Amino acid sequence: MGVSCPFSTSYAGIQVADAARVASPSAAPPGRDDRAGSSPRHSSSVARATFTELLIRYPRSRRDAEARAWQAALTDLLVREDEGRRYSQRLQRTEEDRRRTKTNLEWLKQSDLDREPRR
């Protein structure tokens, strides 16, 4: 259930490609996935990885501060997605517990009714 962030992914690819062109004009753009027909990757985690790659490959780039800001924003987004996923799982378990408790209560009520002497 990941949130797709095509703007930041494309932007990350553009920034990495821009830095790669400056460093080596003949280099292939790192923001592309050749296995998927050279289409841009569209997920928050891949965008974050692309910004990380930019920072590792070109630590003194003119886009350094901007890449760090995007990396931080995407990290925050990924953490919040994970928290949301855990909350959803906890809610699902609570609902299952509620249904099980309700079933048990109904069974206990019926048991009590069956044990009462008939008048």
HELIX and SHEET records of a PDB file:
HELIX    1   1 PRO A    6  ALA A   23  1                                  18    
HELIX    2   2 ASP A   34  ALA A   36  5                                   3    
HELIX    3   3 SER A   44  ARG A   57  1                                  14    
HELIX    4   4 ASP A   64  ARG A  115  1                                  52    
SHEET    1   A 2 ARG A  32  ASP A  33  0                                        
SHEET    2   A 2 SER A  39  PRO A  40 -1                                        
END                                                                             
